[in-house]
């Protein structure tokens, strides 16, 4: 079994790279070129991963004597490498994908964000006002749900299952707040274009602006929850130091990752009406693999806990923010940088896909 896994860890990340390559080319890669590109990615991805392993102390690879820990770590690192490498391969092998093209799209993206940002902010304010206009408790509803869930999970895992994490109520509330932001953004992105049919069919704006407006709404709700978190930290007398500032780069990476994934799902949500149901099921599964109400590193047996926390971006970023707020610890900087780069790749793929296909959205919806 281990020998099979040790072989798969060399070839599966290359398939991921080929898929991303085809996304960048919008599926226009000739069938004769696919095997050649796959072999190229097998060589390049594993060369980079082996080089990283070498500098981290693994001087040689013996397939017959690999441990499960090394296989899982190698596979996770190879997948991250496989996410990034296709951009550079496309620059060197595809005539229509050039640095100049990336610069043009980047310039257009930042120009459009600057131009339509006031609309996104105004739209977010309107959505927030409309959401509480007819309720008696107004914005308090943004706190009631996560606070009630915190109480439930604190009782279940803190009392019944006797969780050992310090400041467990704060621990759970941080997880629920960050997961709620991610899940709401992902869920809302799938039907974003269809839900805004009147706007999409009457005026032009980059469709990801609608997504940004929704993310601003969710960000504001999360900030309200974080006010409660800081109040709880004062009440529980949680000591802090300068490492608390790491919550800002960690959240920026989470925002970028969420935006990149949401852009891609927004595009496919136009064409696949059942994508919302599939996304809901996957999010439910992912929640239990993210450590929203427990510590993956502590509760999952070694080495799987550390591996799962490192190579699950949402779990990694939630753990990083928890460490900064509760345990006064720095995040794993190489991991934060790696997921930041992956997030940029996802944003590039998502924005490029939206720009290339947004004229056809009106016909579909």
C-alpha positions as CSV (number, residue, x, y, z in Angstrom):
1,X,0.0,0.0,0.0
2,X,2.8,2.4,0.9
3,X,4.5,1.7,-2.4
4,X,1.3,2.6,-4.3
5,X,1.0,5.8,-2.3
6,X,4.7,6.6,-2.9
7,X,4.1,6.3,-6.7
8,X,0.9,8.3,-6.7
9,X,2.6,11.2,-4.8
10,X,4.8,11.7,-7.9
11,X,2.1,11.6,-10.5
12,X,-1.1,13.1,-9.1
13,X,0.2,16.7,-8.5
14,X,1.2,16.7,-12.2
15,X,-2.4,16.0,-13.1
16,X,-3.4,19.1,-11.0
17,X,-0.9,21.2,-12.9
18,X,-2.2,20.0,-16.2
19,X,-5.8,20.9,-15.2
20,X,-4.7,24.4,-14.2
21,X,-2.7,24.7,-17.5
22,X,-5.9,23.9,-19.4
23,X,-7.9,26.4,-17.4
24,X,-5.5,29.1,-18.3
25,X,-5.9,28.1,-22.0
26,X,-9.6,27.7,-21.6
27,X,-9.4,24.0,-22.5
28,X,-7.8,24.7,-25.9
29,X,-4.8,22.5,-25.4
30,X,-4.5,20.0,-28.3
31,X,-4.8,16.3,-27.3
32,X,-1.3,15.6,-28.7
33,X,0.2,18.1,-26.4
34,X,-1.5,16.9,-23.2
35,X,0.8,13.9,-22.6
36,X,3.9,16.0,-23.3
37,X,2.8,18.7,-20.8
38,X,1.9,16.0,-18.2
39,X,5.4,14.5,-18.5
40,X,6.9,18.0,-18.2
41,X,4.9,18.7,-15.1
42,X,5.9,15.3,-13.5
43,X,9.5,16.3,-14.0
44,X,9.3,19.9,-13.0
45,X,7.0,19.5,-10.0
46,X,9.0,16.6,-8.5
47,X,12.4,18.4,-9.2
48,X,11.2,21.4,-7.2
49,X,9.7,19.3,-4.4
50,X,12.8,17.1,-4.1
51,X,14.9,20.2,-4.0
52,X,12.8,21.7,-1.2
53,X,13.0,18.4,0.7
54,X,16.8,18.3,0.2
55,X,17.2,21.8,1.8
56,X,15.0,20.7,4.7
57,X,17.2,17.7,5.5
58,X,16.1,14.8,3.3
59,X,19.2,14.0,1.4
60,X,17.9,11.1,-0.7
61,X,14.6,9.4,-1.5
62,X,14.2,5.7,-1.1
63,X,10.8,4.7,-2.4
64,X,10.9,1.2,-0.8
65,X,11.5,2.7,2.7
66,X,9.2,5.8,2.7
67,X,7.3,6.5,5.9
68,X,3.6,7.6,5.7
69,X,4.5,10.9,7.2
70,X,7.0,11.7,4.5
71,X,4.6,10.6,1.8
72,X,1.8,12.8,3.0
73,X,4.1,15.8,3.4
74,X,5.7,15.3,0.0
75,X,2.2,15.0,-1.6
76,X,0.9,18.1,0.0
77,X,4.0,20.1,-0.9
78,X,3.9,18.8,-4.5
79,X,0.3,19.9,-4.8
80,X,1.2,23.4,-3.7
81,X,4.0,23.5,-6.2
82,X,1.7,22.0,-8.8
83,X,-0.6,24.9,-8.3
84,X,2.0,27.6,-8.9
85,X,4.2,26.1,-11.7
86,X,1.7,26.1,-14.5
87,X,1.8,29.9,-14.7
88,X,5.5,29.9,-15.5
89,X,5.1,26.9,-17.9
90,X,2.3,28.8,-19.7
91,X,4.5,31.9,-20.0
92,X,7.2,29.7,-21.7
93,X,5.1,27.4,-23.8
94,X,1.9,29.3,-24.8
95,X,2.1,32.1,-27.3
96,X,-1.2,33.8,-26.2
97,X,-0.1,33.8,-22.5
98,X,2.6,36.4,-22.0
99,X,4.0,38.6,-19.3
100,X,2.5,41.5,-21.2
101,X,-0.9,39.8,-21.2
102,X,-0.7,39.4,-17.4
103,X,0.3,43.0,-17.0
104,X,-2.7,44.1,-19.1
105,X,-5.1,42.0,-17.1
106,X,-3.5,43.1,-13.9
107,X,-3.8,46.8,-14.9
108,X,-7.4,46.3,-16.0
109,X,-8.2,44.5,-12.7
110,X,-6.8,47.2,-10.5
111,X,-8.3,49.9,-12.6
112,X,-11.7,48.3,-12.5
113,X,-11.4,47.8,-8.7
114,X,-10.6,51.4,-8.2
115,X,-13.4,52.5,-10.6
116,X,-16.1,50.3,-9.1
117,X,-15.0,50.2,-5.5
118,X,-17.4,53.0,-4.4
119,X,-20.3,51.0,-5.9
120,X,-19.2,47.9,-4.0
121,X,-19.0,49.8,-0.7
122,X,-22.4,51.5,-1.3
123,X,-23.9,48.1,-2.3
124,X,-22.5,46.5,0.9
125,X,-24.0,49.3,3.0
126,X,-27.4,48.9,1.4
127,X,-27.3,45.1,1.9
128,X,-26.4,45.6,5.6
129,X,-29.2,48.1,6.1
130,X,-31.8,46.0,4.2
131,X,-30.8,42.9,6.2
132,X,-31.8,44.4,9.6
133,X,-34.4,46.9,8.4
134,X,-37.5,44.9,9.4
135,X,-36.1,43.1,12.5
136,X,-36.4,44.2,16.1
137,X,-32.9,43.3,17.2
138,X,-31.2,44.9,14.1
139,X,-27.5,44.2,13.9
140,X,-27.6,42.0,17.1
141,X,-28.6,39.1,14.8
142,X,-25.1,39.1,13.4
143,X,-23.9,38.2,16.9
144,X,-26.7,35.9,18.1
145,X,-26.1,33.1,15.7
146,X,-22.3,32.7,16.3
147,X,-22.6,33.3,20.1
148,X,-25.3,30.6,20.3
149,X,-23.2,28.2,18.2
150,X,-20.2,29.0,20.4
151,X,-22.2,28.1,23.5
152,X,-23.4,24.8,22.0
153,X,-19.9,23.7,20.8
154,X,-18.3,24.9,24.1
155,X,-20.7,22.7,26.1
156,X,-20.4,19.7,23.8
157,X,-16.6,19.7,23.2
158,X,-15.5,21.6,26.3
159,X,-17.7,19.9,28.9
160,X,-18.8,16.6,27.4
161,X,-15.7,15.7,25.5
162,X,-13.4,17.7,27.8
163,X,-11.4,19.6,25.2
164,X,-8.0,20.7,26.6
165,X,-7.5,24.0,24.7
166,X,-6.9,27.1,26.8
167,X,-9.7,29.7,26.7
168,X,-11.9,27.2,24.9
169,X,-14.9,29.6,24.4
170,X,-12.7,32.1,22.7
171,X,-11.0,29.3,20.7
172,X,-14.4,28.2,19.4
173,X,-15.7,31.7,18.7
174,X,-12.6,32.5,16.6
175,X,-13.1,29.4,14.5
176,X,-16.8,30.0,14.0
177,X,-16.3,33.6,13.0
178,X,-13.6,32.9,10.4
179,X,-15.3,29.8,9.1
180,X,-18.6,31.7,8.9
181,X,-16.9,34.4,6.7
182,X,-15.4,31.8,4.4
183,X,-18.5,29.6,4.1
184,X,-20.9,32.6,3.5
185,X,-18.6,34.0,0.8
186,X,-18.3,30.6,-1.0
187,X,-22.0,29.8,-0.7
188,X,-23.0,33.3,-2.0
189,X,-20.6,33.2,-4.9
190,X,-22.1,30.2,-6.7
191,X,-25.4,32.0,-7.5
192,X,-24.0,35.5,-7.5
193,X,-24.5,36.2,-11.2
194,X,-28.0,34.7,-11.4
195,X,-29.1,36.5,-8.2
196,X,-28.1,39.8,-9.7
197,X,-29.7,39.2,-13.1
198,X,-31.2,42.7,-13.3
199,X,-27.8,44.4,-12.8
200,X,-25.9,42.0,-15.1
201,X,-28.3,42.3,-18.0
202,X,-28.7,46.1,-17.8
203,X,-25.3,47.6,-17.0
204,X,-21.7,46.6,-17.4
205,X,-19.4,46.1,-14.6
206,X,-16.8,43.3,-13.9
207,X,-18.8,40.6,-12.3
208,X,-16.3,40.1,-9.5
209,X,-17.3,43.5,-8.2
210,X,-20.6,41.9,-7.1
211,X,-18.6,39.3,-5.3
212,X,-16.4,42.0,-3.6
213,X,-19.6,43.8,-2.4
214,X,-20.8,40.6,-0.8
215,X,-17.4,39.9,0.8
216,X,-17.4,43.4,2.3
217,X,-20.8,42.6,3.9
218,X,-19.3,39.4,5.4
219,X,-16.1,41.2,6.4
220,X,-18.1,43.8,8.4
221,X,-20.1,41.0,10.2
222,X,-16.9,39.3,11.0
223,X,-15.4,42.5,12.4
224,X,-18.5,42.9,14.7
225,X,-17.8,39.3,16.0
226,X,-14.1,40.2,16.5
227,X,-15.2,43.1,18.8
228,X,-16.9,40.4,20.9
229,X,-13.7,38.3,20.8
230,X,-11.6,41.1,22.1
231,X,-14.1,41.8,24.8
232,X,-14.0,38.1,25.8
233,X,-10.2,38.2,25.8
234,X,-10.3,41.1,28.3
235,X,-12.9,39.3,30.4
236,X,-10.8,36.1,30.5
237,X,-7.6,38.1,31.0
238,X,-5.9,36.6,28.0
239,X,-2.3,37.8,27.8
240,X,-1.1,39.3,24.5
241,X,2.1,40.5,22.9
242,X,3.2,41.9,19.5
243,X,2.4,38.7,17.8
244,X,-1.2,39.6,17.8
245,X,-0.4,41.8,14.8
246,X,0.0,38.6,12.7
247,X,-3.8,38.4,12.5
248,X,-3.8,41.1,9.8
249,X,-1.5,39.3,7.2
250,X,-3.3,36.0,8.1
251,X,-6.7,37.6,7.4
252,X,-5.5,39.2,4.2
253,X,-4.4,35.8,2.9
254,X,-7.8,34.3,3.9
255,X,-9.6,37.2,2.1
256,X,-7.4,36.6,-1.0
257,X,-7.9,32.8,-0.9
258,X,-11.7,33.2,-0.5
259,X,-11.9,35.8,-3.3
260,X,-9.9,33.5,-5.7
261,X,-12.0,30.4,-5.0
262,X,-15.2,32.5,-5.1
263,X,-14.4,34.0,-8.5
264,X,-13.9,30.5,-10.0
265,X,-17.1,29.2,-8.4
266,X,-19.0,32.3,-9.5
267,X,-18.1,31.5,-13.1
268,X,-19.0,27.9,-13.0
269,X,-22.2,28.7,-11.1
270,X,-23.5,30.5,-14.2
271,X,-23.4,27.2,-16.2
272,X,-24.0,24.5,-13.5
273,X,-27.3,25.1,-11.7
274,X,-26.6,22.2,-9.3
275,X,-23.2,23.6,-8.2
276,X,-24.8,25.2,-5.1
277,X,-25.9,21.9,-3.7
278,X,-22.5,20.3,-4.4
279,X,-20.8,23.3,-2.7
280,X,-23.0,23.0,0.4
281,X,-22.1,19.3,0.8
282,X,-18.4,19.9,0.4
283,X,-18.4,22.8,2.8
284,X,-20.2,20.7,5.4
285,X,-17.5,18.0,5.0
286,X,-14.7,20.6,5.0
287,X,-15.9,22.2,8.2
288,X,-15.1,19.0,10.2
289,X,-11.7,18.9,8.5
290,X,-10.9,22.5,9.4
291,X,-10.9,22.4,13.2
292,X,-13.6,25.0,13.7
293,X,-14.4,23.7,17.2
294,X,-11.3,21.6,17.9
295,X,-7.5,21.7,17.4
296,X,-6.6,19.5,14.4
297,X,-2.9,19.4,15.4
298,X,-3.8,18.2,19.0
299,X,-6.8,16.0,18.4
300,X,-5.9,14.2,15.2
301,X,-3.1,11.6,15.7
302,X,0.3,12.4,14.5
303,X,1.5,13.0,11.9
304,X,-1.9,13.5,10.2
305,X,-3.0,16.4,12.4
306,X,0.0,18.6,11.5
307,X,-0.3,17.6,7.9
308,X,-4.0,18.3,7.7
309,X,-3.6,21.6,9.4
310,X,-0.7,22.7,7.2
311,X,-2.2,21.7,3.8
312,X,-5.8,22.8,4.5
313,X,-5.5,26.6,3.9
314,X,-8.6,27.5,5.9
315,X,-7.5,25.4,8.8
316,X,-4.0,26.8,8.6
317,X,-5.2,30.4,8.6
318,X,-7.7,29.8,11.5
319,X,-4.9,28.2,13.5
320,X,-2.5,31.1,12.7
321,X,-5.0,33.7,13.9
322,X,-5.8,31.6,17.0
323,X,-2.1,31.3,17.8
324,X,-1.6,35.0,17.5
325,X,-4.6,35.9,19.6
326,X,-4.6,33.3,22.3
327,X,-1.2,31.7,22.5
328,X,1.0,34.7,21.6
329,X,2.8,32.7,18.8
330,X,3.9,33.5,15.3
331,X,2.4,31.6,12.4
332,X,4.5,29.3,10.3
333,X,5.9,32.0,7.9
334,X,6.7,29.7,5.0
335,X,3.2,28.3,5.1
336,X,1.7,31.8,5.2
337,X,3.8,32.9,2.2
338,X,3.0,29.7,0.3
339,X,-0.8,30.1,0.8
340,X,-0.5,33.7,-0.1
341,X,1.1,32.7,-3.4
342,X,-1.5,30.1,-4.0
343,X,-4.2,32.7,-3.4
344,X,-2.7,35.0,-6.0
345,X,-2.7,32.1,-8.4
346,X,-6.4,31.5,-7.7
347,X,-7.2,35.2,-8.1
348,X,-5.4,35.3,-11.4
349,X,-7.2,32.2,-12.7
350,X,-10.6,33.5,-11.4
351,X,-10.3,37.1,-12.7
352,X,-8.9,35.9,-16.1
353,X,-11.8,33.4,-16.4
354,X,-14.4,36.1,-15.6
355,X,-12.9,38.6,-18.0
356,X,-12.8,36.0,-20.8
357,X,-16.4,34.8,-20.3
358,X,-18.5,37.5,-18.8
359,X,-20.0,38.6,-22.1
360,X,-21.6,35.2,-22.4
361,X,-23.2,35.3,-18.9
362,X,-26.1,37.4,-20.1
363,X,-27.0,34.8,-22.8
364,X,-26.9,32.0,-20.3
365,X,-29.0,33.6,-17.5
